[in-house]
Amino acid sequence: MAIEEVKIPQERVAVLVGTKGSMRRKIEKISSTKLIVDSANGDVKIEGEDSLKVFTTRDVVKAIGRGFNPLKALKLLEEDNVFELVSIKEYAGKSQKKEERLKSRIIGTEGKAKKTIEDKTYCELSIYGKTVGVIGPINKVHIARRAVEMILHGSQHGHVYQWIDDQLEKEKLDDFSQEIQ
């Protein structure tokens, strides 16, 4: 029996559990695990026979805790998807104003920057608290993560979008050259 424990923000417990426990049951059924949720303090215990499923379910719970819609977080149970977190605090230091400004840069005007990164990389982003969560295909998450980090460093959005395009083009060429060989 494999066991993992995760702590999520209290305000995200209701999202994890769902109406009358429906989301918790759905996660348990799909992942073949059992979730024991302590709603008083946000502790979640994940138990199961398959340690890999327990480990990936831990990422699903973490992602929900970091602001993702549970249905998007469930994509982590698909084989090629991964979850990564970028700390905004690392770039903002102790300044609350800088933290808010950086969050706004990632989101962009009317959500355009966030949506552009998501559309180009086939990833999902969640800006929650002091973090940016990224869920997506393993070969694209590193591009999305790096794009977010570039924006946090102060790069212009246009340069970041061009960099994403360049990376994706390079990836296509690499795939093509491997097919030829």
BALOBA-1460 file (C-alpha; in Angstrom, 3 decimals):
// residues 181
<rec num="1" residu="m" x="0.000" y="0.000" z="0.000"/>
<rec num="2" residu="a" x="1.443" y="3.339" z="-1.118"/>
<rec num="3" residu="i" x="0.571" y="6.537" z="0.758"/>
<rec num="4" residu="e" x="1.197" y="10.190" z="-0.137"/>
<rec num="5" residu="e" x="0.156" y="13.272" z="1.821"/>
<rec num="6" residu="v" x="-0.522" y="16.752" z="0.448"/>
<rec num="7" residu="k" x="-1.638" y="19.987" z="2.064"/>
<rec num="8" residu="i" x="-3.887" y="22.289" z="0.018"/>
<rec num="9" residu="p" x="-5.363" y="25.695" z="0.898"/>
<rec num="10" residu="q" x="-8.569" y="25.370" z="2.935"/>
<rec num="11" residu="e" x="-10.570" y="27.377" z="0.390"/>
<rec num="12" residu="r" x="-9.709" y="24.736" z="-2.274"/>
<rec num="13" residu="v" x="-10.923" y="21.734" z="-0.219"/>
<rec num="14" residu="a" x="-14.542" y="22.216" z="-1.347"/>
<rec num="15" residu="v" x="-13.396" y="22.201" z="-4.989"/>
<rec num="16" residu="l" x="-11.454" y="18.955" z="-4.427"/>
<rec num="17" residu="v" x="-14.362" y="17.247" z="-2.683"/>
<rec num="18" residu="g" x="-17.091" y="18.579" z="-4.991"/>
<rec num="19" residu="t" x="-20.857" y="18.617" z="-4.440"/>
<rec num="20" residu="k" x="-21.704" y="15.844" z="-1.969"/>
<rec num="21" residu="g" x="-18.248" y="14.305" z="-2.543"/>
<rec num="22" residu="s" x="-18.774" y="13.813" z="-6.288"/>
<rec num="23" residu="m" x="-15.366" y="15.112" z="-7.424"/>
<rec num="24" residu="r" x="-13.508" y="13.145" z="-4.746"/>
<rec num="25" residu="r" x="-15.307" y="9.950" z="-5.846"/>
<rec num="26" residu="k" x="-14.552" y="10.684" z="-9.514"/>
<rec num="27" residu="i" x="-10.834" y="11.161" z="-8.783"/>
<rec num="28" residu="e" x="-10.803" y="7.974" z="-6.688"/>
<rec num="29" residu="k" x="-12.524" y="5.969" z="-9.415"/>
<rec num="30" residu="i" x="-10.312" y="7.194" z="-12.285"/>
<rec num="31" residu="s" x="-7.066" y="6.874" z="-10.300"/>
<rec num="32" residu="s" x="-7.874" y="3.671" z="-8.343"/>
<rec num="33" residu="t" x="-6.901" y="5.435" z="-5.109"/>
<rec num="34" residu="k" x="-8.619" y="6.522" z="-1.905"/>
<rec num="35" residu="l" x="-8.594" y="10.178" z="-0.786"/>
<rec num="36" residu="i" x="-8.920" y="10.952" z="2.909"/>
<rec num="37" residu="v" x="-9.607" y="14.680" z="3.193"/>
<rec num="38" residu="d" x="-9.304" y="16.623" z="6.447"/>
<rec num="39" residu="s" x="-11.334" y="19.685" z="5.499"/>
<rec num="40" residu="a" x="-10.496" y="21.485" z="8.749"/>
<rec num="41" residu="n" x="-6.850" y="22.026" z="7.809"/>
<rec num="42" residu="g" x="-6.516" y="21.011" z="4.139"/>
<rec num="43" residu="d" x="-4.590" y="17.785" z="4.656"/>
<rec num="44" residu="v" x="-5.220" y="15.147" z="2.001"/>
<rec num="45" residu="k" x="-4.012" y="11.575" z="2.330"/>
<rec num="46" residu="i" x="-3.853" y="9.474" z="-0.855"/>
<rec num="47" residu="e" x="-3.763" y="5.686" z="-0.551"/>
<rec num="48" residu="g" x="-3.585" y="2.995" z="-3.187"/>
<rec num="49" residu="e" x="-2.009" y="-0.255" z="-4.286"/>
<rec num="50" residu="d" x="-0.235" y="1.197" z="-7.339"/>
<rec num="51" residu="s" x="2.455" y="3.636" z="-6.161"/>
<rec num="52" residu="l" x="2.628" y="5.348" z="-9.576"/>
<rec num="53" residu="k" x="-1.130" y="6.070" z="-9.500"/>
<rec num="54" residu="v" x="-0.815" y="7.376" z="-5.928"/>
<rec num="55" residu="f" x="2.063" y="9.628" z="-7.017"/>
<rec num="56" residu="t" x="0.189" y="11.029" z="-10.048"/>
<rec num="57" residu="t" x="-2.985" y="11.489" z="-7.978"/>
<rec num="58" residu="r" x="-0.894" y="13.555" z="-5.557"/>
<rec num="59" residu="d" x="-0.124" y="15.902" z="-8.475"/>
<rec num="60" residu="v" x="-3.861" y="16.046" z="-9.344"/>
<rec num="61" residu="v" x="-4.660" y="17.082" z="-5.750"/>
<rec num="62" residu="k" x="-1.770" y="19.590" z="-5.725"/>
<rec num="63" residu="a" x="-2.978" y="21.101" z="-9.010"/>
<rec num="64" residu="i" x="-6.515" y="21.515" z="-7.645"/>
<rec num="65" residu="g" x="-4.964" y="23.124" z="-4.571"/>
<rec num="66" residu="r" x="-3.097" y="25.551" z="-6.853"/>
<rec num="67" residu="g" x="-6.276" y="26.795" z="-8.537"/>
<rec num="68" residu="f" x="-6.893" y="24.367" z="-11.393"/>
<rec num="69" residu="n" x="-10.365" y="23.211" z="-12.336"/>
<rec num="70" residu="p" x="-10.538" y="19.529" z="-11.221"/>
<rec num="71" residu="l" x="-11.385" y="18.356" z="-14.747"/>
<rec num="72" residu="k" x="-8.221" y="20.037" z="-16.057"/>
<rec num="73" residu="a" x="-6.200" y="18.581" z="-13.177"/>
<rec num="74" residu="l" x="-7.441" y="15.083" z="-14.076"/>
<rec num="75" residu="k" x="-5.458" y="15.387" z="-17.337"/>
<rec num="76" residu="l" x="-2.433" y="14.577" z="-15.168"/>
<rec num="77" residu="l" x="-3.639" y="10.976" z="-14.996"/>
<rec num="78" residu="e" x="-3.021" y="10.713" z="-18.751"/>
<rec num="79" residu="e" x="0.411" y="9.269" z="-19.402"/>
<rec num="80" residu="d" x="2.187" y="12.158" z="-21.151"/>
<rec num="81" residu="n" x="0.948" y="15.052" z="-18.990"/>
<rec num="82" residu="v" x="2.888" y="16.650" z="-16.141"/>
<rec num="83" residu="f" x="2.427" y="19.422" z="-13.559"/>
<rec num="84" residu="e" x="4.945" y="22.133" z="-12.727"/>
<rec num="85" residu="l" x="4.869" y="25.153" z="-10.448"/>
<rec num="86" residu="v" x="6.638" y="28.473" z="-10.901"/>
<rec num="87" residu="s" x="7.022" y="30.660" z="-7.819"/>
<rec num="88" residu="i" x="6.112" y="34.305" z="-8.416"/>
<rec num="89" residu="k" x="7.625" y="35.110" z="-5.022"/>
<rec num="90" residu="e" x="11.113" y="34.253" z="-6.345"/>
<rec num="91" residu="y" x="10.776" y="37.138" z="-8.808"/>
<rec num="92" residu="a" x="8.813" y="39.580" z="-6.626"/>
<rec num="93" residu="g" x="10.744" y="39.220" z="-3.390"/>
<rec num="94" residu="k" x="8.776" y="40.641" z="-0.458"/>
<rec num="95" residu="s" x="7.026" y="43.350" z="-2.455"/>
<rec num="96" residu="q" x="3.260" y="42.817" z="-2.608"/>
<rec num="97" residu="k" x="2.970" y="45.458" z="-5.358"/>
<rec num="98" residu="k" x="5.588" y="43.759" z="-7.526"/>
<rec num="99" residu="e" x="3.870" y="40.396" z="-6.996"/>
<rec num="100" residu="e" x="0.543" y="41.825" z="-8.211"/>
<rec num="101" residu="r" x="2.235" y="43.480" z="-11.188"/>
<rec num="102" residu="l" x="3.929" y="40.212" z="-12.173"/>
<rec num="103" residu="k" x="0.628" y="38.303" z="-11.904"/>
<rec num="104" residu="s" x="-0.961" y="40.925" z="-14.150"/>
<rec num="105" residu="r" x="1.855" y="40.564" z="-16.714"/>
<rec num="106" residu="i" x="1.312" y="36.794" z="-16.901"/>
<rec num="107" residu="i" x="-2.454" y="37.200" z="-17.272"/>
<rec num="108" residu="g" x="-2.181" y="40.110" z="-19.719"/>
<rec num="109" residu="t" x="-4.906" y="42.494" z="-20.872"/>
<rec num="110" residu="e" x="-8.213" y="40.649" z="-20.664"/>
<rec num="111" residu="g" x="-6.305" y="37.364" z="-20.169"/>
<rec num="112" residu="k" x="-4.607" y="37.575" z="-23.577"/>
<rec num="113" residu="a" x="-1.048" y="36.703" z="-22.460"/>
<rec num="114" residu="k" x="-2.180" y="33.655" z="-20.478"/>
<rec num="115" residu="k" x="-4.408" y="32.478" z="-23.323"/>
<rec num="116" residu="t" x="-1.670" y="32.961" z="-25.937"/>
<rec num="117" residu="i" x="0.815" y="30.869" z="-23.946"/>
<rec num="118" residu="e" x="-1.857" y="28.188" z="-23.379"/>
<rec num="119" residu="d" x="-2.871" y="28.105" z="-27.057"/>
<rec num="120" residu="k" x="0.679" y="27.987" z="-28.419"/>
<rec num="121" residu="t" x="1.951" y="25.310" z="-25.988"/>
<rec num="122" residu="y" x="-1.208" y="23.174" z="-25.540"/>
<rec num="123" residu="c" x="-0.826" y="23.677" z="-21.779"/>
<rec num="124" residu="e" x="-3.158" y="24.969" z="-19.071"/>
<rec num="125" residu="l" x="-2.016" y="27.770" z="-16.742"/>
<rec num="126" residu="s" x="-3.364" y="28.684" z="-13.319"/>
<rec num="127" residu="i" x="-2.234" y="31.822" z="-11.524"/>
<rec num="128" residu="y" x="-3.133" y="31.312" z="-7.870"/>
<rec num="129" residu="g" x="-1.621" y="32.864" z="-4.756"/>
<rec num="130" residu="k" x="2.108" y="33.221" z="-5.209"/>
<rec num="131" residu="t" x="2.430" y="30.546" z="-7.928"/>
<rec num="132" residu="v" x="1.773" y="29.800" z="-11.576"/>
<rec num="133" residu="g" x="0.805" y="26.182" z="-12.233"/>
<rec num="134" residu="v" x="1.356" y="24.555" z="-15.622"/>
<rec num="135" residu="i" x="-0.319" y="21.340" z="-16.794"/>
<rec num="136" residu="g" x="0.299" y="19.862" z="-20.209"/>
<rec num="137" residu="p" x="2.184" y="17.420" z="-22.406"/>
<rec num="138" residu="i" x="5.651" y="16.687" z="-21.042"/>
<rec num="139" residu="n" x="7.352" y="18.010" z="-24.207"/>
<rec num="140" residu="k" x="5.440" y="21.334" z="-24.034"/>
<rec num="141" residu="v" x="5.369" y="22.110" z="-20.290"/>
<rec num="142" residu="h" x="9.031" y="23.123" z="-20.261"/>
<rec num="143" residu="i" x="8.317" y="25.651" z="-23.043"/>
<rec num="144" residu="a" x="5.283" y="27.092" z="-21.206"/>
<rec num="145" residu="r" x="7.215" y="27.216" z="-17.925"/>
<rec num="146" residu="r" x="10.137" y="29.006" z="-19.562"/>
<rec num="147" residu="a" x="7.741" y="31.476" z="-21.250"/>
<rec num="148" residu="v" x="6.204" y="32.302" z="-17.845"/>
<rec num="149" residu="e" x="9.688" y="32.725" z="-16.350"/>
<rec num="150" residu="m" x="10.683" y="35.048" z="-19.218"/>
<rec num="151" residu="i" x="7.632" y="37.245" z="-18.561"/>
<rec num="152" residu="l" x="8.442" y="37.257" z="-14.833"/>
<rec num="153" residu="h" x="11.990" y="38.352" z="-15.723"/>
<rec num="154" residu="g" x="10.541" y="41.293" z="-17.640"/>
<rec num="155" residu="s" x="10.744" y="40.119" z="-21.265"/>
<rec num="156" residu="q" x="8.311" y="41.745" z="-23.666"/>
<rec num="157" residu="h" x="5.299" y="39.591" z="-24.487"/>
<rec num="158" residu="g" x="5.992" y="39.706" z="-28.236"/>
<rec num="159" residu="h" x="9.528" y="38.399" z="-27.712"/>
<rec num="160" residu="v" x="8.204" y="35.586" z="-25.525"/>
<rec num="161" residu="y" x="5.604" y="34.564" z="-28.132"/>
<rec num="162" residu="q" x="8.294" y="34.578" z="-30.844"/>
<rec num="163" residu="w" x="10.551" y="32.449" z="-28.612"/>
<rec num="164" residu="i" x="7.686" y="29.931" z="-28.131"/>
<rec num="165" residu="d" x="7.171" y="29.768" z="-31.907"/>
<rec num="166" residu="d" x="10.916" y="29.243" z="-32.428"/>
<rec num="167" residu="q" x="11.005" y="26.434" z="-29.851"/>
<rec num="168" residu="l" x="7.988" y="24.698" z="-31.384"/>
<rec num="169" residu="e" x="9.518" y="25.004" z="-34.868"/>
<rec num="170" residu="k" x="12.803" y="23.576" z="-33.583"/>
<rec num="171" residu="e" x="10.874" y="20.707" z="-31.983"/>
<rec num="172" residu="k" x="9.113" y="19.969" z="-35.304"/>
<rec num="173" residu="l" x="12.448" y="19.933" z="-37.142"/>
<rec num="174" residu="d" x="13.943" y="17.590" z="-34.530"/>
<rec num="175" residu="d" x="10.950" y="15.240" z="-34.870"/>
<rec num="176" residu="f" x="11.227" y="15.376" z="-38.668"/>
<rec num="177" residu="s" x="14.959" y="14.632" z="-38.698"/>
<rec num="178" residu="q" x="14.404" y="11.652" z="-36.369"/>
<rec num="179" residu="e" x="11.728" y="10.292" z="-38.731"/>
<rec num="180" residu="i" x="14.190" y="10.451" z="-41.657"/>
<rec num="181" residu="q" x="16.857" y="8.479" z="-39.817"/>
